[in-house]
Amino acid sequence: MSAAGPLRTLLVILSAAAALCPSVRASTWELDPAATQVAFSVRNLTMANVDGHFRLTSGRVTLVEEDPSRSTVEAVIDATSVDTGEPKRDRHLRSADFLDVDHHPRITFRSTRIEQVGAGHWKVAGALTILDATRPVVLDVQGGAVHGSRADAHASVTIDRRDFGMTYAGFAVGKEVAITIDAEGIKDGSTAGRDDTVPSDDRGPVSGPR
C-alpha cells in the first residue's frame, strides 16, 4: 500500500493542530547578579533585628505578556556568601548549625504558578530549597520600571527557618526570617530582535528544584 495516503492524513492532522494551538510570544530576562540584592532580617535574643544579605548566583525570568500566569521565574543564591557584617556570626551561620554550606552551598527557587493580582503586582508561588528541604512559598512581587533592555522588580516573603531544618538556638534566634529581593533583569540578547514562542497549550508548571 502506498505511504502517500497516510502521510497526507498526518500532514492534515498536524496542520489542524497548529491552527488550534497558536503560539504566544515570550521574552527572557537574565537577572544581573551585580545589580540584584538579596537581603534578610531576623530578630535575635535582644529583640533587635539582625540584617544580612546573600549574593545572587544566577536567575532567569521568562515573561509571557499575553498570559502572565504562564511566565516562569528561577533563581540560584550562593549560601556561602551570607554576610551580616560580623565575621564570627557569619562563620556560625555557614556552619552545620544553620546553612551547612559545606554540604548545601546553594539556595534555589523555581516558580510553579504566577498570578497577577493588580497592575504591576504578582503573587509568585514556587518551591524554595534550603539545605535539603524544599518547601512551597509565595513571593509578593511588585514590578518596577523598564529602561530599554533592563527592568527591575521588588519581591518579598517571610519564611519559618524551622521548616527548612534550622532549629538551632530555640528562642535565642527568631524563627521568622523576612527576605527581600531587589532584582534587576537584562533582556536576553539572543531574543532582543525576536521573541521565543511558547505553545499556548503548554501549561504545565516548572519542575521543582534540581
PyMOL commands that set and color helices and strands:
alter all, ss='L'
color gray80, all
select helices_A, chain A and resi 4-20+68-70+87-94+161-164+170-172+189-191
alter helices_A, ss='H'
color red, helices_A
select strands_A, chain A and resi 23-31+37-44+49-63+72-83+106-118+121-130+133-147+150-160+173-187+196-199
alter strands_A, ss='S'
color yellow, strands_A
deselect
rebuild
show_as cartoon
